[in-house]
């Protein structure tokens, strides 16, 4: 197989490089046989073959091919006395040089070759220098160089367009991958918030129900109903969020991509936490202007998730206590503040410095919209989380 490939490569190489040389030999041989003033001889035929050999170098070393084409051309003029086809090898070598090297090399070659052509014509041509014959021979240098430059620039332009298209394609793919990554991160945050909130609430309520099961069965039954309601709401949220991962069933099918929660859901959130022992009061002040109260969907959804995670942390670390949620409009910012009273003494002993996954998720949400988040202990006890989100966030 390797030998066959090598043979095919050699055959292709021979056709590409050898065919033009053979055609030049044939053209000069025909002129040698047809014209009366030509001098047919073995030496003339050898000179014709030698004059065509530089064409074999025109792709790998076009400069050397053109340099060698000139003295071999003089050899044909001296031995064979033909003038019409003798310039073919030099013309093809000049075209190859301009095609391979471009405008600057072609211009240099033209400046160097034209005086040489004029000297050759003055020595070997029967015509005067200032004649049409001189202009014709000089054009045999200028025209192939100009065509070669045009071909070179066209190829360069095509290559640039292809590279630009490939770069644009890579950029589109990278942007698509980035968006997919961001969407997965958003879904992961939402899943964390929903699951963490539901599990903490269920855990607290289950503990309360276990203690009340023998002493107050009716209240324990209410706790179990709260657990069912919280878990059902969490499952509905998960179905809504994970819907974006479904494959489309048809050209018109699409997964939901808009936020499924907003500030209107804070009331339901308060009720679910109240049944777990966390007393939450909510104050929303976005101004009297209707346009100011109409927040972008992403801002409302992000604010809701931050408040949900902050209250879940209160329930997890402080236990049954009271918390305060304030949503206010400050110029082009909406500030979401969550403060708790700290709960029983030492309840937050295991809370650390607040550098866990929940706090990281809240901060990432705020930063993703161009906002900021502060979290830390309050001077009078308890914990405070404040997120500032720009109203103009996409």
C-alpha positions in Angstrom: 0.0 0.0 0.0 2.8 2.4 0.9 4.6 1.6 -2.4 1.5 2.2 -4.4 1.0 5.5 -2.6 4.6 6.5 -3.4 4.2 5.5 -7.0 1.0 7.6 -7.3 2.7 10.5 -5.7 5.7 10.2 -8.1 3.3 9.9 -11.1 1.4 13.0 -10.0 4.6 14.9 -9.4 5.9 13.9 -12.9 2.7 15.1 -14.6 2.6 18.4 -12.7 6.3 19.2 -13.2 7.2 17.3 -16.3 4.2 18.0 -18.6 4.9 21.7 -19.1 8.5 21.0 -19.8 7.5 18.4 -22.4 5.1 20.8 -24.0 7.8 23.5 -24.3 10.2 20.9 -25.9 7.5 20.0 -28.3 6.6 23.6 -29.2 10.3 24.5 -29.8 10.9 21.3 -31.8 7.9 22.1 -34.1 9.3 25.6 -34.7 12.8 24.1 -35.3 11.3 21.7 -37.9 9.0 24.2 -39.6 10.9 27.5 -39.9 13.4 27.8 -42.7 15.9 29.9 -40.8 16.0 27.4 -37.9 19.1 25.2 -37.7 18.1 21.6 -36.9 20.8 19.6 -35.3 21.5 17.3 -32.4 23.0 20.1 -30.5 19.9 22.3 -31.1 17.6 19.6 -29.8 19.9 19.1 -26.8 19.8 22.9 -26.2 15.9 22.8 -26.4 15.7 20.0 -23.8 18.1 21.8 -21.5 16.2 25.1 -21.8 13.0 23.3 -20.7 14.6 21.6 -17.7 14.3 24.7 -15.4 10.5 24.2 -15.4 11.0 21.1 -13.2 12.2 23.5 -10.4 9.5 26.2 -10.8 7.4 25.0 -7.8 10.1 24.1 -5.4 12.7 26.8 -6.3 11.1 29.4 -8.6 13.9 31.9 -8.2 16.5 29.3 -9.4 14.2 28.2 -12.2 13.9 31.7 -13.6 17.7 32.3 -13.2 18.5 29.1 -15.1 15.9 29.8 -17.8 17.8 32.8 -19.1 21.2 31.3 -20.0 19.6 28.2 -21.4 17.4 30.5 -23.5 20.5 32.1 -25.0 21.8 28.6 -25.8 18.7 27.8 -27.9 19.0 31.2 -29.7 22.7 30.4 -30.6 22.3 26.8 -31.7 18.7 26.5 -33.0 18.1 30.0 -34.3 14.4 30.0 -33.2 12.8 33.1 -31.7 9.0 32.6 -31.3 8.8 29.7 -28.8 12.1 30.0 -27.1 10.8 32.3 -24.4 8.1 29.8 -23.2 10.1 28.3 -20.4 11.2 31.7 -19.0 7.6 32.9 -19.2 6.3 29.9 -17.2 9.1 30.3 -14.7 8.3 34.0 -14.2 4.6 33.2 -13.7 5.5 30.6 -11.1 7.8 33.0 -9.3 5.2 35.7 -9.0 2.5 33.1 -8.0 4.7 31.7 -5.2 6.4 34.8 -3.9 4.0 37.7 -4.5 4.2 41.3 -5.6 7.5 42.4 -4.1 9.5 39.6 -5.6 7.8 40.0 -8.9 8.6 43.7 -9.0 12.2 43.0 -8.2 12.4 40.3 -10.9 10.9 42.7 -13.5 13.5 45.4 -12.6 16.3 42.9 -12.9 15.1 41.0 -16.0 14.1 43.8 -18.4 17.7 45.2 -18.8 18.8 41.6 -19.4 16.2 41.1 -22.1 17.1 44.4 -23.7 20.8 43.3 -23.8 19.9 39.9 -25.3 17.8 41.5 -28.0 20.5 43.9 -28.8 23.0 41.1 -29.2 20.9 38.4 -30.9 17.9 40.2 -32.5 18.2 41.6 -36.1 15.8 44.4 -35.1 16.6 47.7 -33.6 16.1 48.2 -29.9 13.4 50.8 -30.1 10.9 48.7 -32.1 7.7 46.8 -31.6 9.7 43.6 -31.3 11.4 44.9 -28.2 8.1 45.9 -26.6 6.7 42.5 -27.4 9.6 40.7 -25.8 9.5 42.9 -22.7 5.8 42.2 -22.4 6.7 38.5 -22.2 8.3 39.4 -18.9 5.8 41.9 -17.5 2.6 40.0 -18.4 3.4 36.6 -16.7 4.7 38.5 -13.6 1.5 40.6 -13.4 -0.7 37.5 -13.9 1.3 35.6 -11.2 0.8 38.5 -8.8 -2.9 38.6 -9.4 -3.1 34.8 -8.8 -1.0 35.1 -5.6 -3.2 37.9 -4.2 -6.4 36.0 -5.2 -5.2 32.9 -3.3 -4.1 35.0 -0.3 -7.6 36.7 -0.3 -9.3 33.3 -0.5 -7.2 31.9 2.3 -7.9 35.0 4.4 -11.7 34.5 3.8 -11.4 30.8 4.7 -9.5 31.6 7.9 -12.0 34.3 8.8 -14.8 31.8 8.3 -13.0 29.2 10.4 -12.3 31.7 13.1 -16.0 32.8 13.1 -17.1 29.2 13.3 -14.8 28.5 16.2 -16.0 31.6 17.9 -19.6 30.6 17.4 -18.8 27.1 18.8 -17.0 28.6 21.8 -19.8 31.0 22.5 -22.3 28.2 22.3 -20.3 26.1 24.7 -19.9 29.0 27.0 -23.7 29.6 27.0 -24.3 25.9 27.6 -21.9 26.0 30.5 -23.6 29.1 32.0 -27.0 27.5 31.5 -25.9 24.4 33.3 -24.4 26.4 36.1 -27.7 28.3 36.4 -29.7 25.1 36.5 -27.2 23.6 39.1 -27.7 26.7 41.3 -31.5 26.5 41.0 -31.5 22.8 41.8 -29.2 23.5 44.8 -31.5 26.2 46.1 -34.7 24.3 45.6 -33.4 21.0 47.1 -31.6 22.7 49.9 -34.6 24.8 50.9 -37.0 21.8 50.7 -34.7 19.4 52.5 -34.0 21.8 55.4 -37.7 22.6 55.7 -38.6 18.9 55.6 -35.9 18.0 58.1 -37.1 20.6 60.6 -40.8 19.7 60.1 -40.0 16.0 60.4 -38.3 16.6 63.7 -41.2 18.6 65.0 -43.6 15.9 63.8 -41.7 13.2 65.5 -41.8 15.0 68.8 -45.5 15.8 68.5 -46.6 12.4 67.2 -47.5 11.0 70.7 -48.4 14.2 72.5 -50.4 16.0 69.8 -51.3 13.8 66.8 -53.4 16.4 65.2 -50.5 18.9 65.1 -48.2 16.2 63.9 -50.7 15.5 61.1 -50.5 19.1 60.1 -46.7 19.0 60.1 -46.9 16.0 57.7 -49.2 17.9 55.5 -46.7 20.8 55.5 -43.9 18.3 54.5 -46.1 17.0 51.6 -46.8 20.6 50.5 -43.1 21.7 50.6 -41.9 18.5 48.8 -44.6 18.9 46.2 -43.7 22.5 45.5 -40.0 21.5 45.3 -40.8 18.7 42.8 -42.8 21.2 40.7 -39.8 23.6 40.7 -37.5 20.8 39.7 -39.7 19.8 36.8 -39.8 23.4 35.6 -36.1 23.9 35.8 -35.1 20.5 34.4 -37.4 21.0 31.4 -34.6 23.0 29.7 -32.7 19.7 29.5 -35.3 17.9 27.5 -34.7 17.3 23.8 -37.1 19.1 21.5 -39.8 16.7 20.1 -40.3 18.8 17.0 -39.5 22.1 15.2 -42.1 23.9 17.3 -41.2 22.3 20.6 -39.0 24.3 22.9 -37.9 24.0 26.5 -38.8 26.9 28.9 -36.0 29.3 29.3 -37.6 32.2 31.1 -37.3 32.4 34.9 -40.2 30.5 36.7 -40.0 32.4 40.0 -40.1 36.1 40.9 -40.9 38.3 43.8 -44.5 37.2 43.9 -43.3 33.9 45.1 -41.9 35.3 48.4 -45.3 35.0 50.0 -45.5 31.3 49.4 -41.8 31.0 50.5 -42.7 32.8 53.8 -45.6 30.4 54.5 -43.5 27.3 53.8 -40.8 28.5 56.2 -43.3 29.6 58.9 -44.6 26.0 59.1 -40.9 25.0 59.8 -40.7 27.5 62.7 -39.1 30.5 60.9 -41.1 33.7 61.3 -40.4 35.9 58.3 -41.7 39.4 57.6 -41.4 40.8 54.1 -41.3 44.5 53.1 -41.1 45.4 49.4 -40.7 49.1 48.5 -40.0 49.7 44.8 -41.6 53.1 44.7 -44.9 54.4 43.5 -44.0 54.5 39.8 -45.5 51.5 38.0 -42.5 51.2 35.7 -40.1 51.2 38.6 -42.1 48.3 40.2 -41.9 46.3 37.0 -38.6 44.6 37.4 -36.9 42.5 34.7 -37.6 38.8 35.0 -34.0 37.9 35.5 -33.7 40.4 38.4 -36.8 39.1 40.1 -35.8 35.5 39.7 -32.3 36.1 40.9 -33.5 38.1 43.9 -36.0 35.4 44.8 -33.3 32.7 44.7 -30.9 34.8 46.8 -33.7 35.4 49.4 -34.6 31.7 49.4 -31.0 30.6 49.9 -30.5 33.2 52.7 -33.6 32.1 54.5 -32.7 28.5 54.1 -29.3 29.2 55.7 -31.1 31.0 58.6 -33.3 27.9 59.1 -30.3 25.6 58.8 -27.9 27.5 61.1 -30.1 29.5 63.5 -33.1 27.2 63.8 -36.5 28.6 64.7 -36.2 32.3 64.9 -37.4 35.4 63.1 -36.1 37.0 59.9 -36.7 40.2 58.0 -36.7 40.5 54.2 -36.5 44.0 52.6 -36.6 44.7 48.9 -35.9 48.4 48.1 -35.3 50.4 44.9 -32.2 52.7 45.0 -31.8 54.5 41.7 -30.7 51.9 39.2 -30.3 49.2 41.9 -32.6 46.8 43.6 -31.3 45.8 47.0 -32.4 42.5 48.6 -31.7 42.3 52.4 -32.2 39.3 54.6 -31.5 39.6 58.4 -32.2 37.2 61.2 -32.2 37.6 64.9 -29.7 34.9 65.6 -31.9 32.3 67.2 -30.9 30.5 70.4 -27.5 31.3 71.8 -24.7 29.4 70.0 -27.1 28.3 67.2 -24.7 29.6 64.6 -21.7 28.0 66.1 -21.3 25.7 63.2 -22.0 28.3 60.6 -18.4 29.2 60.2 -17.6 32.3 58.2 -20.3 31.8 55.5 -18.0 30.5 52.8 -20.1 27.4 51.9 -21.7 26.4 48.7 -24.9 28.4 49.4 -23.1 31.7 49.9 -20.9 31.1 46.8 -24.0 30.4 44.7 -25.7 33.6 45.9 -22.6 35.6 45.1 -22.3 34.0 41.7 -25.9 34.8 40.9 -25.4 38.5 41.9 -22.1 38.8 40.0 -23.6 37.2 36.9 -26.1 40.1 36.6 -23.4 42.7 37.3 -24.3 43.2 40.9 -22.7 42.4 44.3 -23.4 40.6 47.5 -22.4 41.2 51.1 -22.8 38.7 53.9 -21.7 38.6 57.5 -22.7 38.8 61.1 -24.8 41.7 62.4 -23.4 43.9 65.2 -26.4 43.1 67.4 -26.3 39.4 66.7 -27.7 37.3 63.9 -26.7 37.4 60.2 -27.2 39.8 57.3 -27.1 39.1 53.6 -27.5 42.1 51.1 -27.5 41.7 47.3 -27.5 44.7 45.0 -28.7 44.0 41.5 -28.8 46.5 38.6 -32.2 47.1 37.2 -30.8 47.1 33.6 -29.5 43.5 33.9 -30.4 41.3 30.9 
